[in-house]
Amino acid sequence: MPTVLSHPAPVLALGAGLGFTRIPARLLLLAAFFSIVPDFDVLSLRLGIPYADIFGHRGLTHSLFFAVLAGCLGAGLAPLLHCRRVLAALLLFTAVACHIALDAATSGGQGVAAFWPFSSERFFLPWRPIRVSPISLHAFFSTRGVAVLLSELRWVWLPALGLVLFLRLWLALASKICKPHAACPSRLLAAAVCVGLCLLLTGKMQAEDRETFQFVEGDILFQSSSYGQGRAIQLATKSRYTHCGIVFKRNERLYVYEAINKMAWTSIENWIRRGDNGHYVLMRLKDRDRFLTAEKLAAMYAAGEELSSKTYDLLFQWTDDKIYCSELVWKIYARGAGIELAPLKKFQDYNLEAETVQLLIKQRYGQNFSLEERAVSPDDLLHSPLLEKVYGN
């Protein structure tokens, strides 16, 4: 996301360009405030809500639906703001919509759920020049923070200055050669909203088409997440990777088949964006075309379907009662293709001394934790000698 210093830039530029006679100061200040309101959702991270959840960061508060709600609030407050209802509604809608567009133009994090509640898909704009700002203050007050501010100066504040100059020129020309209503701020804001919606729709098309050509059936994707149990998995396995899934074709489209709350078919685009900063690694079976024949792939798909009714195994037990992510991938390869990607380990083979890991064990197992339980982790699969790295961003 851009910083809270830059999110107000578009509406402040509108105010400076159109002037306080057209946009009252009270309305402009409220719009500037609403330009940062969507990022109040970072508090969800403190509550343990996953980033990818619709109630997480860049979720419902980064939707056009939320922008409409802001606009409705503006219309209701118009008498107190000493302005027309349509102007207040448009400016507050624009403040939130500009926030969404700026976040969708950043270089990292996850995309915005712009079209919720009709779609929970996260996406970016096709052009993403703005460096994403770190969430933590410690990371912000560093050389990375300086780089972010310089990026925002170039891609947010300079264009905002250009908007001010354009509006001033437009108003000057409109007062001389155009009809009086040509300088109406509501009309200008409505035009800006239309342009923004077109950009977001373009971003949606980009999200649907991008990167799927890289993948083939049987590929294994790995990603990291430091939220929830992710940090404990990282410490226990001494690896950044906490989750994995396998690629299959379903209804003529490639998906990631994965164990999350339950077995799920997730679009590759959504799966990638759910990980920390969109980072992932793509691994593929060596000499894949020789080993994964059409018959073997069909058998692997069937093996996965047999487990489709299972829910996620929070206890990481080696049974079919419930399934966790790396167990699902391992069993699909073993049962469908007769390939054991990695030797099974026992819990005692992992690093269980970290405080975070011990706390998780106590919460989930109580006194029933067995060091002899067999297991396989995402990192075990990642370092399988049978796999080769195809891509990693």
C-alpha positions as CSV (number, residue, x, y, z in Angstrom):
1,M,0.0,0.0,0.0
2,P,1.1,3.6,-0.4
3,T,1.6,5.4,2.9
4,V,-1.0,7.4,4.8
5,L,0.9,10.5,3.7
6,S,0.1,9.9,0.0
7,H,-3.4,8.4,0.0
8,P,-5.0,11.9,0.5
9,A,-3.0,13.3,-2.5
10,P,-5.7,12.8,-5.2
11,V,-8.6,14.4,-3.2
12,L,-6.3,17.2,-2.0
13,A,-5.4,17.8,-5.6
14,L,-9.0,18.0,-6.6
15,G,-9.6,20.6,-3.8
16,A,-6.6,22.6,-4.8
17,G,-7.5,22.4,-8.5
18,L,-11.2,23.2,-8.1
19,G,-10.9,25.7,-5.2
20,F,-12.7,26.0,-1.9
21,T,-15.5,27.9,-3.5
22,R,-16.5,24.7,-5.3
23,I,-15.3,22.1,-2.7
24,P,-15.8,23.4,0.9
25,A,-12.9,23.0,3.3
26,R,-15.0,20.8,5.6
27,L,-15.9,18.4,2.8
28,L,-12.3,18.3,1.6
29,L,-10.9,17.5,5.1
30,L,-13.5,14.7,5.5
31,A,-12.6,13.3,2.1
32,A,-8.9,13.3,3.0
33,F,-9.7,11.4,6.1
34,F,-11.8,8.9,4.2
35,S,-8.9,8.4,1.8
36,I,-7.0,6.6,4.6
37,V,-10.0,4.9,6.3
38,P,-9.7,1.7,4.2
39,D,-6.3,1.0,5.8
40,F,-7.8,0.8,9.2
41,D,-8.2,-2.9,8.2
42,V,-4.6,-3.5,9.2
43,L,-5.9,-3.8,12.7
44,S,-7.3,-7.2,11.6
45,L,-3.7,-8.5,11.5
46,R,-3.5,-7.8,15.2
47,L,-6.6,-9.9,15.7
48,G,-5.2,-12.9,13.9
49,I,-7.3,-12.5,10.8
50,P,-5.4,-13.8,7.7
51,Y,-4.3,-11.2,5.2
52,A,-6.2,-13.1,2.4
53,D,-9.5,-13.1,4.4
54,I,-12.2,-10.8,3.1
55,F,-12.1,-9.1,6.6
56,G,-8.3,-8.9,6.3
57,H,-6.1,-6.2,4.8
58,R,-7.1,-5.0,1.3
59,G,-10.4,-6.9,1.7
60,L,-13.9,-5.4,1.9
61,T,-12.7,-2.0,2.9
62,H,-10.9,-1.9,-0.4
63,S,-14.0,-2.6,-2.4
64,L,-16.1,-0.3,-4.6
65,F,-19.0,-1.4,-2.4
66,F,-17.3,0.3,0.6
67,A,-16.7,3.3,-1.6
68,V,-20.4,3.5,-2.3
69,L,-21.1,3.3,1.4
70,A,-18.7,6.2,2.0
71,G,-20.5,8.1,-0.7
72,C,-23.9,7.5,0.9
73,L,-22.5,8.7,4.2
74,G,-21.2,11.9,2.4
75,A,-24.7,12.5,1.0
76,G,-26.2,12.2,4.5
77,L,-23.7,14.6,6.0
78,A,-24.0,17.2,3.2
79,P,-26.0,19.7,5.1
80,L,-23.4,19.8,7.8
81,L,-20.7,20.2,5.2
82,H,-22.5,23.1,3.5
83,C,-22.5,21.5,0.0
84,R,-24.8,19.6,-2.4
85,R,-25.5,16.0,-1.6
86,V,-24.3,14.8,-5.0
87,L,-20.9,16.6,-4.6
88,A,-20.4,15.1,-1.1
89,A,-21.3,11.6,-2.3
90,L,-19.0,11.8,-5.3
91,L,-16.0,13.2,-3.4
92,L,-16.1,10.6,-0.6
93,F,-16.7,7.8,-3.2
94,T,-13.7,9.2,-5.1
95,A,-11.5,9.3,-2.0
96,V,-12.0,5.6,-1.3
97,A,-11.9,4.6,-5.0
98,C,-8.6,6.5,-5.4
99,H,-7.2,4.6,-2.4
100,I,-8.3,1.3,-4.0
101,A,-6.6,2.3,-7.3
102,L,-3.4,3.4,-5.7
103,D,-3.1,0.1,-3.7
104,A,-3.8,-1.8,-7.0
105,A,-0.9,0.0,-8.6
106,T,1.6,-1.1,-5.9
107,S,4.4,-3.6,-6.5
108,G,3.6,-6.0,-3.7
109,G,1.3,-7.3,-1.0
110,Q,-2.0,-8.8,-2.2
111,G,-4.4,-7.3,-4.6
112,V,-7.5,-5.4,-3.7
113,A,-11.0,-7.1,-3.4
114,A,-12.4,-4.2,-5.5
115,F,-15.5,-6.1,-6.7
116,W,-16.6,-7.6,-3.4
117,P,-19.3,-8.8,-2.6
118,F,-19.7,-10.0,-6.2
119,S,-16.2,-11.5,-6.3
120,S,-13.6,-12.0,-3.5
121,E,-10.9,-12.2,-6.1
122,R,-7.9,-9.9,-5.4
123,F,-6.3,-8.0,-8.3
124,F,-3.9,-5.4,-9.3
125,L,-3.8,-2.9,-12.2
126,P,-1.8,-3.9,-15.2
127,W,0.7,-1.2,-14.4
128,R,2.2,-1.3,-10.9
129,P,5.0,1.4,-10.5
130,I,4.4,2.3,-6.9
131,R,6.7,0.6,-4.4
132,V,4.6,-1.1,-1.7
133,S,5.0,0.4,1.8
134,P,5.9,-1.9,4.7
135,I,3.2,-2.3,7.3
136,S,5.6,-2.2,10.3
137,L,6.9,1.1,11.5
138,H,10.4,-0.4,12.1
139,A,10.6,-1.4,8.4
140,F,9.3,2.0,7.3
141,F,11.9,4.0,9.2
142,S,14.7,2.4,7.1
143,T,16.2,2.8,3.7
144,R,13.2,0.8,2.4
145,G,10.9,3.5,3.7
146,V,13.0,6.2,2.0
147,A,12.7,4.3,-1.3
148,V,8.9,4.1,-0.8
149,L,8.5,7.8,-0.2
150,L,10.6,8.6,-3.3
151,S,8.4,6.3,-5.3
152,E,5.3,8.0,-4.1
153,L,6.7,11.4,-4.8
154,R,7.2,10.3,-8.4
155,W,4.1,8.3,-9.0
156,V,1.5,9.9,-6.7
157,W,2.4,13.5,-5.8
158,L,3.8,14.7,-9.1
159,P,0.7,13.4,-11.0
160,A,-1.4,15.1,-8.3
161,L,0.4,18.3,-9.0
162,G,-0.3,17.7,-12.7
163,L,-4.0,17.3,-11.9
164,V,-4.1,20.6,-10.0
165,L,-2.5,22.4,-13.0
166,F,-4.9,20.6,-15.4
167,L,-8.0,21.6,-13.4
168,R,-6.9,25.2,-13.1
169,L,-6.4,25.3,-16.8
170,W,-9.7,23.6,-17.5
171,L,-11.6,26.1,-15.3
172,A,-9.9,29.0,-16.9
173,L,-10.8,27.9,-20.4
174,A,-14.3,26.8,-19.3
175,S,-15.1,30.3,-17.9
176,K,-14.2,31.8,-21.3
177,I,-15.2,29.5,-24.1
178,C,-17.5,26.8,-22.5
179,K,-20.9,26.7,-21.0
180,P,-21.1,27.5,-17.3
181,H,-21.9,24.0,-16.3
182,A,-18.7,22.7,-17.9
183,A,-16.8,23.7,-14.8
184,C,-19.2,21.9,-12.4
185,P,-17.1,19.9,-9.9
186,S,-19.7,17.1,-9.8
187,R,-19.4,16.6,-13.5
188,L,-15.6,16.5,-13.3
189,L,-15.7,14.0,-10.4
190,A,-18.1,11.8,-12.3
191,A,-15.8,11.7,-15.2
192,A,-12.9,10.8,-13.0
193,V,-14.9,8.0,-11.4
194,C,-15.7,6.6,-14.9
195,V,-12.0,6.6,-15.8
196,G,-11.1,4.8,-12.5
197,L,-13.7,2.1,-13.0
198,C,-12.3,1.5,-16.5
199,L,-8.8,1.0,-15.0
200,L,-10.1,-1.4,-12.4
201,L,-11.9,-3.4,-15.0
202,T,-8.7,-3.6,-17.1
203,G,-7.0,-4.8,-13.9
204,K,-9.6,-7.6,-13.6
205,M,-8.9,-8.8,-17.1
206,Q,-5.2,-8.7,-16.4
207,A,-5.7,-10.7,-13.2
208,E,-7.6,-13.4,-15.1
209,D,-5.1,-13.8,-17.9
210,R,-1.7,-13.3,-16.3
211,E,0.9,-16.1,-15.6
212,T,-1.3,-19.2,-16.1
213,F,0.7,-20.2,-19.2
214,Q,3.7,-21.2,-16.9
215,F,2.0,-24.1,-15.3
216,V,1.3,-27.7,-16.2
217,E,-0.6,-30.5,-14.4
218,G,1.4,-32.0,-11.5
219,D,3.3,-28.9,-10.8
220,I,3.7,-28.1,-7.1
221,L,3.5,-24.5,-5.8
222,F,5.0,-23.3,-2.5
223,Q,4.4,-20.1,-0.7
224,S,5.0,-18.5,2.7
225,S,2.8,-16.9,5.3
226,S,3.9,-15.6,8.6
227,Y,0.3,-15.3,10.0
228,G,-1.5,-17.8,12.2
229,Q,0.3,-21.1,12.3
230,G,2.6,-20.1,9.5
231,R,5.3,-18.7,11.8
232,A,5.3,-21.9,13.9
233,I,5.8,-23.9,10.7
234,Q,8.6,-21.7,9.6
235,L,10.4,-22.2,13.0
236,A,9.8,-25.9,13.1
237,T,11.0,-26.6,9.6
238,K,13.6,-23.9,9.5
239,S,12.1,-22.7,6.2
240,R,10.2,-19.7,5.0
241,Y,7.7,-21.9,3.2
242,T,4.5,-22.8,5.0
243,H,2.0,-24.0,2.4
244,C,1.9,-25.9,-0.9
245,G,-0.6,-27.1,-3.5
246,I,-0.7,-29.1,-6.7
247,V,-1.8,-28.0,-10.1
248,F,-4.5,-29.9,-12.0
249,K,-6.8,-29.1,-14.9
250,R,-10.5,-28.8,-14.0
251,N,-13.2,-27.7,-16.4
252,E,-10.5,-26.9,-19.0
253,R,-8.7,-24.5,-16.7
254,L,-5.7,-24.9,-14.4
255,Y,-6.2,-24.7,-10.7
256,V,-4.3,-25.2,-7.5
257,Y,-5.7,-28.1,-5.5
258,E,-5.0,-27.5,-1.9
259,A,-5.8,-28.3,1.7
260,I,-6.9,-25.2,3.6
261,N,-10.1,-25.1,5.8
262,K,-11.2,-27.9,3.5
263,M,-10.0,-29.3,0.1
264,A,-10.3,-26.4,-2.4
265,W,-9.8,-25.6,-6.0
266,T,-8.2,-22.2,-6.2
267,S,-7.3,-20.2,-9.2
268,I,-3.6,-19.8,-9.7
269,E,-3.8,-16.1,-9.6
270,N,-5.7,-16.0,-6.3
271,W,-3.3,-18.7,-4.8
272,I,-0.2,-16.6,-5.7
273,R,-1.6,-13.4,-4.3
274,R,-2.5,-15.0,-1.0
275,G,1.1,-15.6,0.0
276,D,3.4,-13.0,1.6
277,N,4.1,-10.3,-1.0
278,G,2.9,-12.6,-3.8
279,H,6.1,-14.7,-3.5
280,Y,6.0,-18.4,-4.6
281,V,8.1,-21.2,-6.0
282,L,7.1,-23.5,-8.7
283,M,8.6,-27.0,-8.6
284,R,8.1,-29.7,-11.3
285,L,8.9,-33.5,-11.4
286,K,12.1,-34.1,-13.2
287,D,11.6,-35.7,-16.6
288,R,7.9,-35.0,-16.0
289,D,6.7,-36.0,-19.5
290,R,8.1,-39.5,-19.2
291,F,6.8,-40.2,-15.7
292,L,3.5,-38.3,-15.7
293,T,1.6,-39.9,-18.6
294,A,-2.0,-39.1,-19.2
295,E,-3.0,-42.3,-17.3
296,K,-0.8,-41.3,-14.3
297,L,-2.2,-37.8,-14.2
298,A,-5.8,-39.2,-14.3
299,A,-4.9,-41.5,-11.4
300,M,-3.4,-38.6,-9.4
301,Y,-6.5,-36.6,-10.0
302,A,-8.7,-39.5,-8.8
303,A,-6.5,-39.8,-5.7
304,G,-7.1,-36.2,-5.0
305,E,-10.8,-36.5,-5.5
306,E,-11.0,-39.3,-3.0
307,L,-9.8,-36.9,-0.4
308,S,-12.0,-34.0,-1.5
309,S,-14.5,-34.3,1.4
310,K,-11.8,-34.0,4.0
311,T,-11.2,-31.0,6.2
312,Y,-7.9,-29.5,7.2
313,D,-5.9,-31.4,9.8
314,L,-4.7,-28.9,12.5
315,L,-3.0,-31.8,14.3
316,F,-0.9,-32.9,11.3
317,Q,-1.7,-36.6,11.8
318,W,-0.8,-39.2,9.2
319,T,-4.4,-40.5,8.6
320,D,-7.0,-39.9,6.0
321,D,-9.5,-38.6,8.5
322,K,-8.3,-35.1,7.9
323,I,-5.5,-33.8,5.6
324,Y,-3.0,-31.0,5.6
325,C,-1.4,-29.3,2.6
326,S,1.9,-31.2,2.1
327,E,0.3,-34.5,3.1
328,L,-2.3,-34.0,0.3
329,V,0.4,-33.4,-2.3
330,W,2.6,-36.4,-1.0
331,K,-0.4,-38.8,-1.0
332,I,-1.6,-37.7,-4.5
333,Y,1.8,-38.5,-6.0
334,A,2.3,-41.7,-4.0
335,R,-1.2,-43.1,-4.7
336,G,-1.7,-41.8,-8.2
337,A,1.8,-42.1,-9.7
338,G,3.5,-44.4,-7.3
339,I,6.1,-41.7,-6.5
340,E,7.1,-40.9,-3.0
341,L,8.4,-37.4,-3.3
342,A,10.2,-37.4,0.1
343,P,10.9,-39.8,3.0
344,L,8.4,-39.4,5.8
345,K,9.8,-37.8,9.0
346,K,8.6,-37.9,12.6
347,F,7.7,-34.9,14.7
348,Q,10.9,-35.3,16.7
349,D,12.9,-34.6,13.5
350,Y,11.7,-31.0,13.4
351,N,12.8,-28.0,15.5
352,L,10.2,-28.0,18.3
353,E,12.1,-25.9,20.8
354,A,10.9,-22.4,19.8
355,E,8.5,-20.7,22.1
356,T,5.9,-20.2,19.3
357,V,6.0,-23.8,18.4
358,Q,5.7,-25.0,22.0
359,L,2.7,-22.7,22.5
360,L,1.0,-24.1,19.4
361,I,1.7,-27.7,20.6
362,K,0.2,-26.9,24.0
363,Q,-2.9,-25.3,22.5
364,R,-3.7,-28.1,20.0
365,Y,-2.4,-31.2,21.7
366,G,-2.4,-30.6,25.4
367,Q,-0.8,-33.8,26.9
368,N,-1.5,-35.9,23.8
369,F,1.5,-34.9,21.6
370,S,3.5,-37.8,20.2
371,L,7.0,-37.3,18.9
372,E,6.6,-40.5,16.9
373,E,3.9,-39.1,14.6
374,R,4.9,-39.4,10.9
375,A,4.8,-36.2,8.9
376,V,5.9,-34.4,5.8
377,S,6.3,-30.6,5.6
378,P,6.2,-28.2,2.6
379,D,10.0,-27.8,3.0
380,D,10.5,-31.6,2.8
381,L,8.8,-31.6,-0.6
382,L,10.5,-28.4,-1.8
383,H,13.9,-30.1,-1.3
384,S,12.9,-33.4,-2.9
385,P,15.7,-34.7,-5.2
386,L,12.9,-35.7,-7.6
387,L,11.8,-32.2,-8.2
388,E,13.4,-29.3,-10.1
389,K,12.8,-25.6,-9.7
390,V,11.0,-24.0,-12.6
391,Y,10.2,-20.5,-11.3
392,G,10.6,-18.4,-8.1
393,N,9.9,-14.7,-7.9
